[in-house]
């Protein structure tokens, strides 16, 4: 199965439900879509419950690019439904724990906590 993303938007929060394989090639397309949504002023949540394969070069590029995008724009995407395996990878890339949530509801709420500096 190739990488697939289903996108839903409510207000300024966009949820991308990602499923399939994240390879070096597919991560570039996903990253470009995320960056466009950020340029459009959207807060992004990546629901990765359906992600069943991640190539090492794909994940390296993906997390590096997300971190750089967050530093450049001040908007950090959130993740939800993260397996233990992916949590370990995220920890290795030193992604802020504020980016990782158990479920979509918690991820959405994280954008609107006082002091987050990311709510509109």
VOMARDREN-819245 format. One line per 8 residues: number of its first residue (from 1); their letters; for each residue y, x, z of C-alpha. Coordinates in nm, 2 decimals. Example, Ala and Ser with C-alpha at 12.3 -4.5 7.8 and 13.67 -1.06 7.14 Angstrom:
% VOMARDREN-819245
1) as) -0.45 1.23 0.78 ~ -0.11 1.37 0.71
END
This chain:
% VOMARDREN-819245
1) xxxxxxxx) 0.00 0.00 0.00 ~ 0.34 0.13 -0.09 ~ 0.64 0.10 0.14 ~ 0.78 -0.25 0.16 ~ 1.09 -0.38 0.35 ~ 1.18 -0.74 0.42 ~ 1.54 -0.78 0.51 ~ 1.70 -1.06 0.72
9) xxxxxxxx) 2.06 -1.07 0.84 ~ 2.23 -1.26 1.12 ~ 2.60 -1.18 1.15 ~ 2.65 -0.81 1.15 ~ 2.29 -0.73 1.25 ~ 2.04 -0.66 0.97 ~ 1.66 -0.64 1.05 ~ 1.45 -0.44 0.81
17) xxxxxxxx) 1.08 -0.51 0.87 ~ 0.91 -0.21 0.72 ~ 0.54 -0.21 0.62 ~ 0.30 0.02 0.44 ~ 0.33 0.40 0.37 ~ 0.64 0.61 0.44 ~ 0.62 0.91 0.22 ~ 0.88 1.17 0.12
25) xxxxxxxx) 0.96 0.97 -0.19 ~ 0.97 0.63 -0.03 ~ 1.18 0.75 0.26 ~ 1.47 0.84 0.03 ~ 1.49 0.49 -0.11 ~ 1.47 0.34 0.24 ~ 1.74 0.58 0.37 ~ 1.97 0.49 0.07
33) xxxxxxxx) 1.93 0.12 0.16 ~ 2.01 0.19 0.53 ~ 2.32 0.39 0.44 ~ 2.45 0.12 0.21 ~ 2.40 -0.14 0.49 ~ 2.59 0.08 0.73 ~ 2.87 0.13 0.48 ~ 2.88 -0.25 0.46
41) xxxxxxxx) 2.94 -0.26 0.84 ~ 2.59 -0.38 0.94 ~ 2.41 -0.29 1.25 ~ 2.05 -0.20 1.15 ~ 1.72 -0.27 1.33 ~ 1.41 -0.12 1.18 ~ 1.10 -0.31 1.28 ~ 0.82 -0.07 1.21
49) xxxxxxxx) 0.52 -0.26 1.34 ~ 0.38 -0.28 0.99 ~ 0.42 0.09 0.92 ~ 0.06 0.22 0.89 ~ 0.10 0.56 0.73 ~ 0.37 0.82 0.76 ~ 0.35 1.15 0.57 ~ 0.48 1.45 0.76
57) xxxxxxxx) 0.74 1.54 0.50 ~ 0.85 1.17 0.48 ~ 0.90 1.13 0.86 ~ 1.08 1.47 0.89 ~ 1.33 1.38 0.62 ~ 1.37 1.02 0.74 ~ 1.45 1.10 1.11 ~ 1.67 1.40 1.01
65) xxxxxxxx) 1.87 1.17 0.77 ~ 1.90 0.89 1.02 ~ 2.03 1.13 1.29 ~ 2.28 1.27 1.05 ~ 2.39 0.92 0.93 ~ 2.44 0.82 1.30 ~ 2.65 1.13 1.37 ~ 2.86 1.08 1.06
73) xxxxxxxx) 2.92 0.71 1.09 ~ 2.89 0.65 1.47 ~ 2.64 0.37 1.39 ~ 2.29 0.44 1.51 ~ 2.01 0.22 1.38 ~ 1.77 0.08 1.63 ~ 1.39 0.07 1.62 ~ 1.16 -0.20 1.75
81) xxxxxxxx) 0.78 -0.25 1.77 ~ 0.73 0.12 1.79 ~ 0.37 0.24 1.84 ~ 0.30 0.52 2.09 ~ 0.23 0.76 1.81 ~ 0.57 0.70 1.65 ~ 0.74 0.72 2.00 ~ 0.60 1.07 2.03
89) xxxxxxxx) 0.73 1.17 1.69 ~ 1.07 1.02 1.78 ~ 1.08 1.21 2.10 ~ 1.01 1.53 1.91 ~ 1.31 1.46 1.70 ~ 1.52 1.40 2.01 ~ 1.62 1.05 1.90 ~ 1.83 0.88 2.17
97) xxxxxxxx) 1.62 0.64 2.38 ~ 1.89 0.38 2.32 ~ 1.76 0.36 1.96 ~ 1.40 0.26 2.06 ~ 1.32 -0.09 2.19 ~ 1.01 -0.29 2.27 ~ 1.10 -0.59 2.05 ~ 1.37 -0.73 1.82
105) xxxxxxxx) 1.55 -0.92 2.09 ~ 1.61 -0.61 2.30 ~ 1.72 -0.42 1.99 ~ 1.98 -0.68 1.90 ~ 2.11 -0.70 2.26 ~ 2.15 -0.32 2.26 ~ 2.43 -0.34 2.01 ~ 2.63 -0.57 2.23
113) xxxxxxxx) 2.60 -0.41 2.57 ~ 2.93 -0.33 2.72 ~ 3.02 0.04 2.66 ~ 2.79 0.08 2.35 ~ 3.10 0.12 2.13 ~ 2.91 -0.03 1.84 ~ 2.97 -0.40 1.87 ~ 3.22 -0.58 1.66
END
